[in-house]
Amino acid sequence: MDRGETIMRNVAVALMLMAGSPAASAGELPGWMAGAWIEKQGESWAEEFWSSARGGILLGAARTGKGEALEFWEQTRIERDPDGTIAFYASPRGVSVSRFPMESQGASEIVFANAAHDYPQRIRYWREGPLLKAEVSKLDGSGTQAWTYAPMGQ
């Protein structure tokens, strides 16, 4: 085996080892979610806020209401855990944090799931042009709730 073949073999082995490690296959933080987002339907409104993907974490917050009345709020984050995996954390009204490990990811979509959680069990975010879309459901797809957010201020 000549020097070039040896180098190529070593590179191939290194790539195979990296592909098998959780940290290497964990994906990227969804920086495309960053921004201030709003959905309005008559008097009802929903807002989400996401920081940039910096320091291994996106910090988020959400709130919904009708007119001037707040109906619900939640603290959220998407972070790379110490083992290299990515997870969504939600704390409705600031209590009892729930973890949803990343299930799948595409260039402009990310899905989190936790079968042990009552509801939701699946959380999906994706971009369609300038819009941020979100959907929550049970694992079987039942109980789906969806939001279509536009950039705030537009």
N, CA, C and O atoms as a GROMACS GRO file, in nm:
protein
  616
    1MET      N    1   0.086  -0.117   0.000
    1MET     CA    2   0.000   0.000   0.000
    1MET      C    3   0.090   0.124   0.000
    1MET      O    4   0.181   0.136   0.083
    2ASP      N    5   0.065   0.216  -0.094
    2ASP     CA    6   0.148   0.336  -0.099
    2ASP      C    7   0.098   0.439   0.001
    2ASP      O    8  -0.006   0.422   0.065
    3ARG      N    9   0.174   0.546   0.014
    3ARG     CA   10   0.144   0.650   0.114
    3ARG      C   11   0.005   0.711   0.094
    3ARG      O   12  -0.066   0.734   0.192
    4GLY      N   13  -0.035   0.738  -0.030
    4GLY     CA   14  -0.167   0.796  -0.058
    4GLY      C   15  -0.280   0.704  -0.016
    4GLY      O   16  -0.380   0.750   0.040
    5GLU      N   17  -0.265   0.574  -0.041
    5GLU     CA   18  -0.368   0.478  -0.001
    5GLU      C   19  -0.379   0.469   0.151
    5GLU      O   20  -0.488   0.458   0.206
    6THR      N   21  -0.264   0.475   0.219
    6THR     CA   22  -0.262   0.469   0.365
    6THR      C   23  -0.335   0.590   0.424
    6THR      O   24  -0.414   0.576   0.517
    7ILE      N   25  -0.308   0.708   0.370
    7ILE     CA   26  -0.374   0.829   0.418
    7ILE      C   27  -0.524   0.820   0.395
    7ILE      O   28  -0.602   0.852   0.485
    8MET      N   29  -0.565   0.776   0.276
    8MET     CA   30  -0.708   0.765   0.246
    8MET      C   31  -0.776   0.664   0.339
    8MET      O   32  -0.888   0.687   0.384
    9ARG      N   33  -0.709   0.551   0.366
    9ARG     CA   34  -0.766   0.450   0.455
    9ARG      C   35  -0.782   0.508   0.596
    9ARG      O   36  -0.886   0.488   0.660
   10ASN      N   37  -0.681   0.579   0.644
   10ASN     CA   38  -0.688   0.639   0.777
   10ASN      C   39  -0.799   0.744   0.787
   10ASN      O   40  -0.869   0.752   0.888
   11VAL      N   41  -0.815   0.823   0.682
   11VAL     CA   42  -0.922   0.923   0.680
   11VAL      C   43  -1.058   0.854   0.681
   11VAL      O   44  -1.148   0.896   0.754
   12ALA      N   45  -1.074   0.747   0.602
   12ALA     CA   46  -1.200   0.674   0.598
   12ALA      C   47  -1.233   0.613   0.734
   12ALA      O   48  -1.348   0.619   0.778
   13VAL      N   49  -1.134   0.556   0.802
   13VAL     CA   50  -1.157   0.498   0.934
   13VAL      C   51  -1.197   0.607   1.033
   13VAL      O   52  -1.290   0.588   1.112
   14ALA      N   53  -1.129   0.721   1.030
   14ALA     CA   54  -1.161   0.831   1.121
   14ALA      C   55  -1.304   0.881   1.098
   14ALA      O   56  -1.376   0.909   1.194
   15LEU      N   57  -1.345   0.893   0.971
   15LEU     CA   58  -1.481   0.938   0.941
   15LEU      C   59  -1.585   0.838   0.990
   15LEU      O   60  -1.690   0.878   1.041
   16MET      N   61  -1.558   0.709   0.976
   16MET     CA   62  -1.652   0.607   1.026
   16MET      C   63  -1.664   0.614   1.177
   16MET      O   64  -1.774   0.600   1.231
   17LEU      N   65  -1.552   0.634   1.246
   17LEU     CA   66  -1.556   0.644   1.392
   17LEU      C   67  -1.634   0.767   1.436
   17LEU      O   68  -1.712   0.761   1.531
   18MET      N   69  -1.613   0.879   1.368
   18MET     CA   70  -1.684   1.002   1.402
   18MET      C   71  -1.834   0.986   1.378
   18MET      O   72  -1.913   1.036   1.458
   19ALA      N   73  -1.873   0.919   1.271
   19ALA     CA   74  -2.015   0.903   1.240
   19ALA      C   75  -2.086   0.822   1.347
   19ALA      O   76  -2.206   0.840   1.367
   20GLY      N   77  -2.016   0.736   1.416
   20GLY     CA   78  -2.078   0.653   1.518
   20GLY      C   79  -2.087   0.719   1.654
   20GLY      O   80  -2.156   0.667   1.742
   21SER      N   81  -2.020   0.830   1.674
   21SER     CA   82  -2.022   0.893   1.805
   21SER      C   83  -2.141   0.986   1.819
   21SER      O   84  -2.174   1.058   1.724
   22PRO      N   85  -2.209   0.987   1.936
   22PRO     CA   86  -2.326   1.072   1.955
   22PRO      C   87  -2.297   1.220   1.932
   22PRO      O   88  -2.379   1.290   1.873
   23ALA      N   89  -2.183   1.268   1.978
   23ALA     CA   90  -2.153   1.410   1.965
   23ALA      C   91  -2.140   1.450   1.819
   23ALA      O   92  -2.184   1.558   1.780
   24ALA      N   93  -2.080   1.363   1.738
   24ALA     CA   94  -2.060   1.396   1.597
   24ALA      C   95  -2.192   1.392   1.521
   24ALA      O   96  -2.210   1.468   1.426
   25SER      N   97  -2.283   1.304   1.560
   25SER     CA   98  -2.408   1.289   1.486
   25SER      C   99  -2.522   1.368   1.548
   25SER      O  100  -2.637   1.355   1.506
   26ALA      N  101  -2.493   1.450   1.648
   26ALA     CA  102  -2.598   1.522   1.721
   26ALA      C  103  -2.661   1.634   1.640
   26ALA      O  104  -2.772   1.676   1.672
   27GLY      N  105  -2.595   1.682   1.537
   27GLY     CA  106  -2.650   1.789   1.456
   27GLY      C  107  -2.610   1.926   1.507
   27GLY      O  108  -2.528   1.940   1.598
   28GLU      N  109  -2.671   2.026   1.446
   28GLU     CA  110  -2.641   2.164   1.479
   28GLU      C  111  -2.758   2.228   1.554
   28GLU      O  112  -2.873   2.188   1.536
   29LEU      N  113  -2.727   2.325   1.636
   29LEU     CA  114  -2.833   2.402   1.700
   29LEU      C  115  -2.908   2.480   1.592
   29LEU      O  116  -2.845   2.530   1.499
   30PRO      N  117  -3.040   2.491   1.602
   30PRO     CA  118  -3.120   2.555   1.497
   30PRO      C  119  -3.118   2.708   1.503
   30PRO      O  120  -3.215   2.770   1.544
   31GLY      N  121  -3.007   2.765   1.464
   31GLY     CA  122  -2.992   2.910   1.465
   31GLY      C  123  -3.096   2.982   1.381
   31GLY      O  124  -3.125   3.100   1.404
   32TRP      N  125  -3.154   2.912   1.284
   32TRP     CA  126  -3.257   2.970   1.196
   32TRP      C  127  -3.386   3.003   1.273
   32TRP      O  128  -3.476   3.067   1.218
   33MET      N  129  -3.398   2.960   1.399
   33MET     CA  130  -3.516   2.992   1.481
   33MET      C  131  -3.504   3.128   1.549
   33MET      O  132  -3.603   3.182   1.598
   34ALA      N  133  -3.384   3.185   1.553
   34ALA     CA  134  -3.360   3.309   1.627
   34ALA      C  135  -3.451   3.422   1.580
   34ALA      O  136  -3.472   3.440   1.460
   35GLY      N  137  -3.504   3.495   1.676
   35GLY     CA  138  -3.586   3.610   1.642
   35GLY      C  139  -3.706   3.624   1.733
   35GLY      O  140  -3.727   3.545   1.826
   36ALA      N  141  -3.785   3.727   1.706
   36ALA     CA  142  -3.910   3.753   1.777
   36ALA      C  143  -4.023   3.723   1.680
   36ALA      O  144  -4.028   3.779   1.570
   37TRP      N  145  -4.114   3.634   1.719
   37TRP     CA  146  -4.216   3.580   1.630
   37TRP      C  147  -4.355   3.601   1.688
   37TRP      O  148  -4.374   3.596   1.809
   38ILE      N  149  -4.454   3.624   1.600
   38ILE     CA  150  -4.591   3.645   1.645
   38ILE      C  151  -4.691   3.581   1.549
   38ILE      O  152  -4.673   3.581   1.427
   39GLU      N  153  -4.797   3.527   1.608
   39GLU     CA  154  -4.912   3.480   1.531
   39GLU      C  155  -5.034   3.552   1.588
   39GLU      O  156  -5.052   3.558   1.709
   40LYS      N  157  -5.118   3.608   1.499
   40LYS     CA  158  -5.241   3.676   1.542
   40LYS      C  159  -5.359   3.612   1.470
   40LYS      O  160  -5.356   3.590   1.349
   41GLN      N  161  -5.463   3.581   1.547
   41GLN     CA  162  -5.589   3.531   1.491
   41GLN      C  163  -5.702   3.602   1.563
   41GLN      O  164  -5.744   3.562   1.672
   42GLY      N  165  -5.751   3.708   1.503
   42GLY     CA  166  -5.853   3.790   1.568
   42GLY      C  167  -5.796   3.852   1.695
   42GLY      O  168  -5.692   3.917   1.690
   43GLU      N  169  -5.863   3.831   1.807
   43GLU     CA  170  -5.817   3.882   1.936
   43GLU      C  171  -5.705   3.797   1.997
   43GLU      O  172  -5.631   3.844   2.084
   44SER      N  173  -5.692   3.673   1.951
   44SER     CA  174  -5.592   3.581   2.008
   44SER      C  175  -5.454   3.605   1.947
   44SER      O  176  -5.441   3.642   1.831
   45TRP      N  177  -5.352   3.583   2.028
   45TRP     CA  178  -5.215   3.601   1.983
   45TRP      C  179  -5.124   3.500   2.051
   45TRP      O  180  -5.153   3.450   2.160
   46ALA      N  181  -5.014   3.470   1.984
   46ALA     CA  182  -4.909   3.383   2.039
   46ALA      C  183  -4.776   3.442   1.997
   46ALA      O  184  -4.759   3.484   1.882
   47GLU      N  185  -4.681   3.444   2.089
   47GLU     CA  186  -4.548   3.499   2.062
   47GLU      C  187  -4.442   3.400   2.107
   47GLU      O  188  -4.456   3.333   2.209
   48GLU      N  189  -4.334   3.393   2.030
   48GLU     CA  190  -4.215   3.317   2.071
   48GLU      C  191  -4.094   3.404   2.046
   48GLU      O  192  -4.089   3.481   1.950
   49PHE      N  193  -3.998   3.391   2.134
   49PHE     CA  194  -3.873   3.466   2.124
   49PHE      C  195  -3.759   3.366   2.137
   49PHE      O  196  -3.757   3.286   2.231
   50TRP      N  197  -3.664   3.370   2.044
   50TRP     CA  198  -3.547   3.280   2.050
   50TRP      C  199  -3.419   3.360   2.030
   50TRP      O  200  -3.409   3.441   1.938
   51SER      N  201  -3.323   3.337   2.118
   51SER     CA  202  -3.192   3.401   2.105
   51SER      C  203  -3.115   3.335   1.991
   51SER      O  204  -3.161   3.237   1.932
   52SER      N  205  -3.000   3.388   1.961
   52SER     CA  206  -2.912   3.323   1.864
   52SER      C  207  -2.854   3.196   1.928
   52SER      O  208  -2.860   3.179   2.050
   53ALA      N  209  -2.800   3.110   1.845
   53ALA     CA  210  -2.738   2.986   1.893
   53ALA      C  211  -2.594   3.016   1.932
   53ALA      O  212  -2.502   3.003   1.852
   54ARG      N  213  -2.576   3.057   2.056
   54ARG     CA  214  -2.443   3.096   2.103
   54ARG      C  215  -2.412   3.022   2.232
   54ARG      O  216  -2.499   3.009   2.319
   55GLY      N  217  -2.289   2.975   2.246
   55GLY     CA  218  -2.247   2.910   2.369
   55GLY      C  219  -2.315   2.775   2.391
   55GLY      O  220  -2.325   2.729   2.505
   56GLY      N  221  -2.361   2.712   2.283
   56GLY     CA  222  -2.424   2.581   2.295
   56GLY      C  223  -2.569   2.583   2.338
   56GLY      O  224  -2.623   2.481   2.381
   57ILE      N  225  -2.634   2.701   2.328
   57ILE     CA  226  -2.774   2.711   2.375
   57ILE      C  227  -2.850   2.820   2.300
   57ILE      O  228  -2.792   2.923   2.264
   58LEU      N  229  -2.978   2.797   2.277
   58LEU     CA  230  -3.072   2.900   2.236
   58LEU      C  231  -3.166   2.919   2.355
   58LEU      O  232  -3.221   2.822   2.406
   59LEU      N  233  -3.184   3.040   2.399
   59LEU     CA  234  -3.277   3.070   2.507
   59LEU      C  235  -3.408   3.117   2.446
   59LEU      O  236  -3.408   3.196   2.351
   60GLY      N  237  -3.519   3.069   2.500
   60GLY     CA  238  -3.648   3.104   2.443
   60GLY      C  239  -3.752   3.135   2.547
   60GLY      O  240  -3.736   3.106   2.666
   61ALA      N  241  -3.859   3.196   2.500
   61ALA     CA  242  -3.976   3.225   2.584
   61ALA      C  243  -4.097   3.227   2.492
   61ALA      O  244  -4.087   3.261   2.374
   62ALA      N  245  -4.211   3.191   2.548
   62ALA     CA  246  -4.335   3.193   2.471
   62ALA      C  247  -4.447   3.243   2.561
   62ALA      O  248  -4.445   3.225   2.682
   63ARG      N  249  -4.545   3.307   2.498
   63ARG     CA  250  -4.664   3.348   2.571
   63ARG      C  251  -4.781   3.355   2.473
   63ARG      O  252  -4.764   3.382   2.354
   64THR      N  253  -4.900   3.328   2.526
   64THR     CA  254  -5.022   3.336   2.446
   64THR      C  255  -5.127   3.414   2.525
   64THR      O  256  -5.123   3.421   2.648
   65GLY      N  257  -5.220   3.471   2.451
   65GLY     CA  258  -5.325   3.546   2.518
   65GLY      C  259  -5.435   3.585   2.423
   65GLY      O  260  -5.438   3.547   2.306
   66LYS      N  261  -5.527   3.663   2.478
   66LYS     CA  262  -5.640   3.714   2.400
   66LYS      C  263  -5.661   3.858   2.444
   66LYS      O  264  -5.675   3.887   2.562
   67GLY      N  265  -5.662   3.948   2.346
   67GLY     CA  266  -5.671   4.090   2.379
   67GLY      C  267  -5.550   4.129   2.462
   67GLY      O  268  -5.436   4.106   2.421
   68GLU      N  269  -5.573   4.186   2.578
   68GLU     CA  270  -5.464   4.222   2.668
   68GLU      C  271  -5.439   4.117   2.777
   68GLU      O  272  -5.350   4.134   2.860
   69ALA      N  273  -5.518   4.010   2.776
   69ALA     CA  274  -5.508   3.908   2.882
   69ALA      C  275  -5.407   3.798   2.845
   69ALA      O  276  -5.413   3.740   2.737
   70LEU      N  277  -5.317   3.772   2.937
   70LEU     CA  278  -5.221   3.663   2.922
   70LEU      C  279  -5.289   3.532   2.962
   70LEU      O  280  -5.349   3.523   3.069
   71GLU      N  281  -5.280   3.430   2.875
   71GLU     CA  282  -5.340   3.301   2.907
   71GLU      C  283  -5.236   3.197   2.948
   71GLU      O  284  -5.265   3.109   3.029
   72PHE      N  285  -5.114   3.207   2.892
   72PHE     CA  286  -5.012   3.105   2.918
   72PHE      C  287  -4.875   3.164   2.888
   72PHE      O  288  -4.861   3.249   2.800
   73TRP      N  289  -4.773   3.119   2.962
   73TRP     CA  290  -4.635   3.156   2.930
   73TRP      C  291  -4.544   3.039   2.963
   73TRP      O  292  -4.578   2.952   3.043
   74GLU      N  293  -4.427   3.039   2.900
   74GLU     CA  294  -4.335   2.927   2.914
   74GLU      C  295  -4.191   2.972   2.890
   74GLU      O  296  -4.165   3.052   2.800
   75GLN      N  297  -4.100   2.920   2.971
   75GLN     CA  298  -3.957   2.940   2.948
   75GLN      C  299  -3.906   2.818   2.873
   75GLN      O  300  -3.939   2.705   2.907
   76THR      N  301  -3.825   2.840   2.770
   76THR     CA  302  -3.775   2.730   2.689
   76THR      C  303  -3.627   2.748   2.660
   76THR      O  304  -3.571   2.856   2.674
   77ARG      N  305  -3.565   2.639   2.620
   77ARG     CA  306  -3.427   2.645   2.572
   77ARG      C  307  -3.401   2.522   2.485
   77ARG      O  308  -3.462   2.417   2.503
   78ILE      N  309  -3.310   2.539   2.393
   78ILE     CA  310  -3.259   2.428   2.313
   78ILE      C  311  -3.110   2.430   2.335
   78ILE      O  312  -3.043   2.530   2.308
   79GLU      N  313  -3.057   2.318   2.384
   79GLU     CA  314  -2.914   2.318   2.415
   79GLU      C  315  -2.847   2.187   2.381
   79GLU      O  316  -2.909   2.082   2.370
   80ARG      N  317  -2.717   2.200   2.365
   80ARG     CA  318  -2.633   2.082   2.345
   80ARG      C  319  -2.595   2.033   2.484
   80ARG      O  320  -2.529   2.103   2.561
   81ASP      N  321  -2.637   1.912   2.516
   81ASP     CA  322  -2.609   1.853   2.647
   81ASP      C  323  -2.462   1.810   2.655
   81ASP      O  324  -2.395   1.804   2.552
   82PRO      N  325  -2.411   1.781   2.775
   82PRO     CA  326  -2.270   1.743   2.790
   82PRO      C  327  -2.228   1.624   2.704
   82PRO      O  328  -2.111   1.613   2.666
   83ASP      N  329  -2.322   1.534   2.672
   83ASP     CA  330  -2.287   1.419   2.586
   83ASP      C  331  -2.289   1.453   2.438
   83ASP      O  332  -2.264   1.367   2.354
   84GLY      N  333  -2.319   1.579   2.404
   84GLY     CA  334  -2.318   1.624   2.266
   84GLY      C  335  -2.453   1.621   2.198
   84GLY      O  336  -2.467   1.675   2.088
   85THR      N  337  -2.554   1.560   2.260
   85THR     CA  338  -2.686   1.556   2.199
   85THR      C  339  -2.758   1.689   2.218
   85THR      O  340  -2.721   1.770   2.303
   86ILE      N  341  -2.860   1.710   2.137
   86ILE     CA  342  -2.939   1.834   2.143
   86ILE      C  343  -3.075   1.801   2.202
   86ILE      O  344  -3.135   1.699   2.167
   87ALA      N  345  -3.125   1.887   2.290
   87ALA     CA  346  -3.256   1.866   2.351
   87ALA      C  347  -3.328   1.999   2.370
   87ALA      O  348  -3.266   2.105   2.383
   88PHE      N  349  -3.461   1.990   2.370
   88PHE     CA  350  -3.550   2.102   2.396
   88PHE      C  351  -3.596   2.089   2.541
   88PHE      O  352  -3.637   1.981   2.583
   89TYR      N  353  -3.590   2.197   2.616
   89TYR     CA  354  -3.635   2.199   2.755
   89TYR      C  355  -3.747   2.301   2.767
   89TYR      O  356  -3.735   2.413   2.719
   90ALA      N  357  -3.856   2.261   2.831
   90ALA     CA  358  -3.971   2.350   2.849
   90ALA      C  359  -4.009   2.356   2.996
   90ALA      O  360  -4.011   2.255   3.066
   91SER      N  361  -4.040   2.477   3.041
   91SER     CA  362  -4.083   2.499   3.179
   91SER      C  363  -4.210   2.584   3.176
   91SER      O  364  -4.204   2.706   3.185
   92PRO      N  365  -4.328   2.518   3.164
   92PRO     CA  366  -4.454   2.592   3.159
   92PRO      C  367  -4.476   2.672   3.288
   92PRO      O  368  -4.470   2.619   3.398
   93ARG      N  369  -4.500   2.800   3.271
   93ARG     CA  370  -4.521   2.892   3.383
   93ARG      C  371  -4.405   2.888   3.483
   93ARG      O  372  -4.422   2.920   3.601
   94GLY      N  373  -4.287   2.850   3.435
   94GLY     CA  374  -4.167   2.853   3.518
   94GLY      C  375  -4.149   2.737   3.614
   94GLY      O  376  -4.064   2.745   3.703
   95VAL      N  377  -4.226   2.631   3.600
   95VAL     CA  378  -4.213   2.515   3.691
   95VAL      C  379  -4.188   2.387   3.611
   95VAL      O  380  -4.205   2.383   3.490
   96SER      N  381  -4.147   2.283   3.681
   96SER     CA  382  -4.126   2.147   3.629
   96SER      C  383  -4.073   2.140   3.485
   96SER      O  384  -4.149   2.127   3.390
   97VAL      N  385  -3.942   2.149   3.473
   97VAL     CA  386  -3.876   2.143   3.343
   97VAL      C  387  -3.889   2.003   3.284
   97VAL      O  388  -3.863   1.903   3.352
   98SER      N  389  -3.928   1.996   3.157
   98SER     CA  390  -3.936   1.869   3.085
   98SER      C  391  -3.835   1.870   2.971
   98SER      O  392  -3.816   1.971   2.904
   99ARG      N  393  -3.769   1.755   2.950
   99ARG     CA  394  -3.666   1.740   2.846
   99ARG      C  395  -3.723   1.660   2.729
   99ARG      O  396  -3.786   1.557   2.747
  100PHE      N  397  -3.698   1.711   2.608
  100PHE     CA  398  -3.739   1.645   2.484
  100PHE      C  399  -3.615   1.629   2.396
  100PHE      O  400  -3.572   1.726   2.333
  101PRO      N  401  -3.556   1.509   2.390
  101PRO     CA  402  -3.438   1.489   2.306
  101PRO      C  403  -3.471   1.511   2.158
  101PRO      O  404  -3.584   1.489   2.114
  102MET      N  405  -3.371   1.555   2.082
  102MET     CA  406  -3.390   1.574   1.938
  102MET      C  407  -3.416   1.437   1.874
  102MET      O  408  -3.344   1.341   1.898
  103GLU      N  409  -3.521   1.431   1.793
  103GLU     CA  410  -3.557   1.309   1.722
  103GLU      C  411  -3.502   1.310   1.579
  103GLU      O  412  -3.451   1.209   1.530
  104SER      N  413  -3.512   1.426   1.513
  104SER     CA  414  -3.461   1.438   1.376
  104SER      C  415  -3.434   1.584   1.347
  104SER      O  416  -3.480   1.675   1.417
  105GLN      N  417  -3.358   1.605   1.238
  105GLN     CA  418  -3.321   1.742   1.202
  105GLN      C  419  -3.294   1.748   1.052
  105GLN      O  420  -3.234   1.657   0.995
  106GLY      N  421  -3.339   1.857   0.990
  106GLY     CA  422  -3.308   1.886   0.851
  106GLY      C  423  -3.250   2.025   0.844
  106GLY      O  424  -3.224   2.087   0.948
  107ALA      N  425  -3.229   2.076   0.724
  107ALA     CA  426  -3.168   2.208   0.708
  107ALA      C  427  -3.252   2.318   0.772
  107ALA      O  428  -3.197   2.414   0.825
  108SER      N  429  -3.384   2.306   0.766
  108SER     CA  430  -3.472   2.408   0.825
  108SER      C  431  -3.587   2.345   0.903
  108SER      O  432  -3.699   2.397   0.904
  109GLU      N  433  -3.558   2.233   0.969
  109GLU     CA  434  -3.659   2.165   1.051
  109GLU      C  435  -3.589   2.093   1.165
  109GLU      O  436  -3.478   2.041   1.149
  110ILE      N  437  -3.654   2.090   1.281
  110ILE     CA  438  -3.602   2.014   1.394
  110ILE      C  439  -3.722   1.956   1.470
  110ILE      O  440  -3.824   2.024   1.489
  111VAL      N  441  -3.708   1.830   1.514
  111VAL     CA  442  -3.816   1.761   1.583
  111VAL      C  443  -3.761   1.704   1.713
  111VAL      O  444  -3.654   1.643   1.715
  112PHE      N  445  -3.836   1.723   1.821
  112PHE     CA  446  -3.800   1.672   1.953
  112PHE      C  447  -3.912   1.579   1.999
  112PHE      O  448  -4.028   1.600   1.964
  113ALA      N  449  -3.878   1.476   2.078
  113ALA     CA  450  -3.982   1.383   2.124
  113ALA      C  451  -3.948   1.328   2.262
  113ALA      O  452  -3.831   1.308   2.296
  114ASN      N  453  -4.054   1.304   2.340
  114ASN     CA  454  -4.041   1.243   2.472
  114ASN      C  455  -4.168   1.160   2.496
  114ASN      O  456  -4.272   1.215   2.533
  115ALA      N  457  -4.158   1.028   2.475
  115ALA     CA  458  -4.273   0.939   2.488
  115ALA      C  459  -4.326   0.933   2.631
  115ALA      O  460  -4.443   0.903   2.652
  116ALA      N  461  -4.242   0.961   2.730
  116ALA     CA  462  -4.283   0.954   2.870
  116ALA      C  463  -4.362   1.077   2.915
  116ALA      O  464  -4.423   1.075   3.022
  117HIS      N  465  -4.361   1.183   2.836
  117HIS     CA  466  -4.432   1.305   2.872
  117HIS      C  467  -4.580   1.290   2.836
  117HIS      O  468  -4.613   1.226   2.736
  118ASP      N  469  -4.669   1.349   2.917
  118ASP     CA  470  -4.813   1.335   2.890
  118ASP      C  471  -4.854   1.407   2.762
  118ASP      O  472  -4.908   1.346   2.670
  119TYR      N  473  -4.828   1.536   2.755
  119TYR     CA  474  -4.859   1.616   2.636
  119TYR      C  475  -4.784   1.747   2.645
  119TYR      O  476  -4.783   1.809   2.751
  120PRO      N  477  -4.722   1.789   2.540
  120PRO     CA  478  -4.705   1.716   2.415
  120PRO      C  479  -4.598   1.609   2.428
  120PRO      O  480  -4.522   1.606   2.525
  121GLN      N  481  -4.591   1.521   2.330
  121GLN     CA  482  -4.485   1.422   2.324
  121GLN      C  483  -4.390   1.451   2.208
  121GLN      O  484  -4.275   1.408   2.209
  122ARG      N  485  -4.438   1.524   2.110
  122ARG     CA  486  -4.354   1.562   1.996
  122ARG      C  487  -4.366   1.713   1.975
  122ARG      O  488  -4.476   1.768   1.980
  123ILE      N  489  -4.252   1.777   1.952
  123ILE     CA  490  -4.246   1.921   1.926
  123ILE      C  491  -4.167   1.938   1.797
  123ILE      O  492  -4.055   1.889   1.784
  124ARG      N  493  -4.226   2.009   1.702
  124ARG     CA  494  -4.162   2.027   1.572
  124ARG      C  495  -4.159   2.175   1.537
  124ARG      O  496  -4.259   2.245   1.550
  125TYR      N  497  -4.042   2.222   1.491
  125TYR     CA  498  -4.026   2.358   1.439
  125TYR      C  499  -3.970   2.347   1.298
  125TYR      O  500  -3.889   2.260   1.269
  126TRP      N  501  -4.015   2.438   1.210
  126TRP     CA  502  -3.958   2.444   1.076
  126TRP      C  503  -3.983   2.582   1.017
  126TRP      O  504  -4.070   2.656   1.062
  127ARG      N  505  -3.903   2.613   0.916
  127ARG     CA  506  -3.917   2.741   0.847
  127ARG      C  507  -3.981   2.718   0.711
  127ARG      O  508  -3.949   2.621   0.642
  128GLU      N  509  -4.070   2.808   0.675
  128GLU     CA  510  -4.125   2.816   0.540
  128GLU      C  511  -4.106   2.960   0.497
  128GLU      O  512  -4.184   3.048   0.532
  129GLY      N  513  -4.000   2.984   0.419
  129GLY     CA  514  -3.967   3.120   0.379
  129GLY      C  515  -3.942   3.205   0.502
  129GLY      O  516  -3.860   3.168   0.587
  130PRO      N  517  -4.011   3.320   0.514
  130PRO     CA  518  -3.988   3.408   0.629
  130PRO      C  519  -4.062   3.365   0.755
  130PRO      O  520  -4.046   3.427   0.860
  131LEU      N  521  -4.143   3.261   0.746
  131LEU     CA  522  -4.227   3.218   0.859
  131LEU      C  523  -4.160   3.110   0.942
  131LEU      O  524  -4.088   3.025   0.890
  132LEU      N  525  -4.186   3.114   1.073
  132LEU     CA  526  -4.147   3.006   1.164
  132LEU      C  527  -4.275   2.931   1.197
  132LEU      O  528  -4.373   2.990   1.242
  133LYS      N  529  -4.274   2.800   1.175
  133LYS     CA  530  -4.391   2.718   1.205
  133LYS      C  531  -4.359   2.626   1.320
  133LYS      O  532  -4.245   2.580   1.336
  134ALA      N  533  -4.460   2.598   1.402
  134ALA     CA  534  -4.443   2.511   1.518
  134ALA      C  535  -4.565   2.420   1.529
  134ALA      O  536  -4.677   2.458   1.494
  135GLU      N  537  -4.540   2.301   1.579
  135GLU     CA  538  -4.647   2.203   1.595
  135GLU      C  539  -4.616   2.115   1.714
  135GLU      O  540  -4.502   2.073   1.732
  136VAL      N  541  -4.717   2.087   1.796
  136VAL     CA  542  -4.703   1.993   1.907
  136VAL      C  543  -4.812   1.888   1.892
  136VAL      O  544  -4.920   1.915   1.841
  137SER      N  545  -4.781   1.765   1.939
  137SER     CA  546  -4.878   1.656   1.929
  137SER      C  547  -4.835   1.541   2.018
  137SER      O  548  -4.729   1.546   2.081
  138LYS      N  549  -4.919   1.438   2.024
  138LYS     CA  550  -4.880   1.310   2.082
  138LYS      C  551  -4.791   1.241   1.977
  138LYS      O  552  -4.786   1.286   1.862
  139LEU      N  553  -4.722   1.135   2.015
  139LEU     CA  554  -4.636   1.064   1.921
  139LEU      C  555  -4.713   1.009   1.801
  139LEU      O  556  -4.659   1.001   1.691
  140ASP      N  557  -4.839   0.970   1.823
  140ASP     CA  558  -4.919   0.914   1.714
  140ASP      C  559  -4.981   1.022   1.624
  140ASP      O  560  -5.055   0.990   1.532
  141GLY      N  561  -4.950   1.148   1.652
  141GLY     CA  562  -5.001   1.259   1.571
  141GLY      C  563  -5.133   1.316   1.620
  141GLY      O  564  -5.180   1.417   1.566
  142SER      N  565  -5.193   1.255   1.720
  142SER     CA  566  -5.320   1.307   1.772
  142SER      C  567  -5.296   1.430   1.858
  142SER      O  568  -5.185   1.454   1.906
  143GLY      N  569  -5.402   1.507   1.877
  143GLY     CA  570  -5.394   1.626   1.961
  143GLY      C  571  -5.306   1.736   1.904
  143GLY      O  572  -5.247   1.814   1.979
  144THR      N  573  -5.295   1.742   1.773
  144THR     CA  574  -5.206   1.839   1.709
  144THR      C  575  -5.254   1.983   1.730
  144THR      O  576  -5.371   2.014   1.710
  145GLN      N  577  -5.161   2.068   1.769
  145GLN     CA  578  -5.181   2.213   1.773
  145GLN      C  579  -5.069   2.273   1.689
  145GLN      O  580  -4.954   2.228   1.697
  146ALA      N  581  -5.101   2.374   1.609
  146ALA     CA  582  -5.001   2.431   1.519
  146ALA      C  583  -5.006   2.583   1.522
  146ALA      O  584  -5.111   2.643   1.546
  147TRP      N  585  -4.891   2.645   1.499
  147TRP     CA  586  -4.877   2.789   1.493
  147TRP      C  587  -4.797   2.827   1.370
  147TRP      O  588  -4.706   2.756   1.329
  148THR      N  589  -4.833   2.941   1.312
  148THR     CA  590  -4.757   2.999   1.202
  148THR      C  591  -4.716   3.139   1.245
  148THR      O  592  -4.799   3.230   1.252
  149TYR      N  593  -4.588   3.154   1.274
  149TYR     CA  594  -4.537   3.281   1.325
  149TYR      C  595  -4.473   3.363   1.214
  149TYR      O  596  -4.401   3.311   1.129
  150ALA      N  597  -4.502   3.491   1.215
  150ALA     CA  598  -4.436   3.587   1.127
  150ALA      C  599  -4.336   3.665   1.212
  150ALA      O  600  -4.351   3.674   1.334
  151PRO      N  601  -4.233   3.722   1.148
  151PRO     CA  602  -4.141   3.805   1.225
  151PRO      C  603  -4.217   3.921   1.289
  151PRO      O  604  -4.298   3.987   1.224
  152MET      N  605  -4.191   3.946   1.416
  152MET     CA  606  -4.260   4.053   1.488
  152MET      C  607  -4.221   4.188   1.427
  152MET      O  608  -4.107   4.210   1.389
  153GLY      N  609  -4.319   4.277   1.420
  153GLY     CA  610  -4.292   4.410   1.368
  153GLY      C  611  -4.311   4.422   1.217
  153GLY      O  612  -4.281   4.526   1.159
  154GLN      N  613  -4.360   4.317   1.155
  154GLN     CA  614  -4.383   4.323   1.009
  154GLN      C  615  -4.528   4.306   0.976
  154GLN      O  616  -4.565   4.308   0.858
   0.00000   0.00000   0.00000
